[in-house]
Amino acid sequence: MQLHTQQYIDGRWCRAANGARLPVVNPSTEEVLAEIDAGSAADVDLAVRAAARAFRSWRSTSGAERAQYLRAIARGVEARGEHLATLQSLNNGKPLEEARIDVGDVIATFDYYAGLAEALDVTAESEVTIPSAEHRAVIRREPAGVVGLIVPWNFPMVTTAWKLAPALAAGCAVVLKPSEVTPLPELELAAIVAETGLPAGVFNVVTGTGAEVGAPLAAHPLVAKVSFTGSTGVGQTVMKTAADTLKGVSLELGGKSSIIVCADADLDLAVDLVAGGAFFNAGQMCSATSRVLVERPIAAALTARLADRAGRTVVGDPFLPGVQMGPLTSRAQLERVRRYIGEGKEQGARLVTGGESPVGAGYFITPALFIDVPTDSSIWREEIFGPVLCVRGFDTEEEAIDTANDTDFGLVATVVTRDAARGKRIADALAAGVVWINAPQLIFPQTSWGGYKRSSIGRELGPFGLAAFQEIKQVLTAIGHP
């Protein structure tokens, strides 16, 4: 399989200025898949300056022209879909079927923002009614400028599409920093973007570590906006760095989310939704609903079914038929999850099943299910980013809502109930940016993504994602004067 391993700056593939390289590992086998360029501040500067030059003309292109490029990217992803899915599974470890879902998400996102780009030819400028017959006021939506996009390793290409598509639609020039853990599918996506004929410098990719690439990108004075997805701790660092030049910041960060299962719930549906919310992508999701709050009359029955589901989950090579969960994406993540499982035991939670790693190569671990979890324990309060499920009972609706909201985060939540009015009532009371009622974690590009509290600053997807890369300009004209 031919792999792209170099950086893409100013319309060409190039080596890192210092010649440094980083290994990329297959999490299923621990074998080195490739070595990529390890960029530095010098590469970031080259990319940002190329983007700044390109922005001068790119900002003036029509929305229809930008839409053509976005649709060309979508068709390129479509044409290479199976290749991209294979790279996802090789580099990230997710089962091939999950990787195919990711590819579909990327296609849908670029197609959606192509439509919004076209609409800008009409909607980018609008007149505002003001209490003066002698003046005319117009509001313009203009591209923010050069933007730095810093994306994580858990959903390669997907989180990139959620930022890159609206940034290009808005007329911004882009410098992308993919995760050094999962750069291979991102670089293949970059090749697809390059093949559309997008003007040189409008889109650039600098690979490397957060310290060597992410930090100088967030600090660069010519970058007008940074959009970051990743851990809350790193997000705080990005925000502090961006404050030195007072640039715009969007942050999509952590979560510690709950699924509330009411006594009248369909138990089969509840088990499916709990398992999907905790074990999809090996639990490596900011949206993982890893805290299960179940109404006591059905707590024992639901827990028994969850233990059975977790115990029967097939963990293994993501390319093998029937595999439901692949490895964790890195050695560091495996050790993190193991540490949390140990802390859970030490802090009084009871491990019912799972949490074991088979002998041999690969970062595999079986889904873990805890009960009797203290609400002050680390596994209840902190984001683990792995297949670790915590179950607690509740007696009243108010107790369930209060417990779900008792967290530093507020990204998502799920409610399972046959009572439509109760489902809406609970959803309305939850401090979360996304709530699913009796539904899996479906995310449509037309809606929104982001959360309350420490989970987010700003929103992605929908028209909100486009607005994140726009500035607002007011133009007031005196009527009757040349």
Phi, psi and omega in degrees: 000123178287131183239141171273130184230355182263172176276158178239107185226128175056040174083013179214154175277134185211158178280157175297146184301324183267000178074005183287153180226156178231139177282146175244126191251141171281115185290345179279330185239346185066016175275150178282121179280322184190172169241132181250163176292137178254096184289175181215187180301329179296318178292320177300316181298317177301314183293316181295318180292324174297318178296321180296320178294315182294328183298330184303321179261325182299325182298336183266358178292154179285159176298325179296322179292317178298322180298324178299318179294318181296319178291326176296322176296315180301317180291326176295319177296318179301315183294328182252024188304314183291323177297316180295318178298320178297318178296321177303311183292321178296316190270324182263328180098356181288148177305151186301324179296321176294321179296324178294325175299318179301316180299317177299323178297318180298314180300312182298323182292314179294322177296319180297313183286341171298317177297319178293326178297314178301318182296336181298334179298340177253321191263351184295337179230130181219141179277144181246134176286125180232158182278054178209126177276353184260000183222156176235128181248133179232138174254126178248139172256117185239154180297143185292329182130217175280128181239141175260126180247121181241117189239158186267185185261350188280330175227070178304145181075319183292304179296330175295313180300321181298336178259314187294316182300310178291328179296314178293320178301322181287341182100017179275156169261148197233140164238117183257132171245103175283165175295139176290346179281322184230059184276343191294311176295327179295319180289328175292321174298320178299321178297321178295317177299315182299323183287348178284349183084015176308135184306141181305135177093342179293326180229127182223148178231126175240119181263152179148190185278167177296320181292321186272335183239310183299314182297310178294332176292316179293334183268345189298130184291341179271356176273122183274335186208140173241129174244119187237136168236129181168204184288155180297319181298314179292324177301321177297320178295317178301317181295318178295320179294315181297333181296334181297329178246009177052042178272159178293150181221133166240134183231126171245111194241222191272179177205157170214082198257159184244151166243123183259119182250112182277161186297335181270007185292152169288113187296322178298315178297317182300316179298317179298316183290322178295313181297317179296320181287343183249331189247348175300138183056033181056031179074006183273065183223136173294338180268009182303123175270074188274353176255113181261118176252113186239134179295135194304323181303335180244009186299314182294317181295316181293318180299318179298317180292321179294320178298319178295315180297315180298317182293333181267357180295126183275115181253131180173198181304125186296347181265354182276140178300140176086350179289129183256340180213128179271197179282166164292161193280340182211162175300319180299320180290323177299315180294325178297313181295317177301320180298316181294322178297319176296318179296321179301316178296315182295330185266011170103356176284154182252120179278116182276319182200156170085194181082020183249148176247128179291156178288138178123186184285158176104154185262053185271148173207144181276150180302134183253139178234121178249145170233173182052046186273119177298140183287350176258007181280158182293326181288341177273327190257337187250149178287123183266321181066049178196174186280067181237118186249134180240130184242134174221147177271159173219157183255326183231159178300318181298320178297317180298316181295314181298319181292319179296322182279349181279076181201156177285348185251173178196053185276297184222174172198159175229143177236133179239115181197151175275348184268106184299319181295319179294319178301315179293321181298316179292316180301318180295332184271348183278135179272075182216149182282336179223131176230128174256135176246114180056029184225149174290178185280065175281137179229119180256139182297341181283350188261243180204159176217130180151170186218185180269175172053230185275009182276332186202155159233112184094181180225150173248169181068168182059192176296339179294323178296322177292314181300333180296340181248022179238149169254155180253127178238131173260133175238117181250122183244133174282125182283137177093003177243145180292000000 
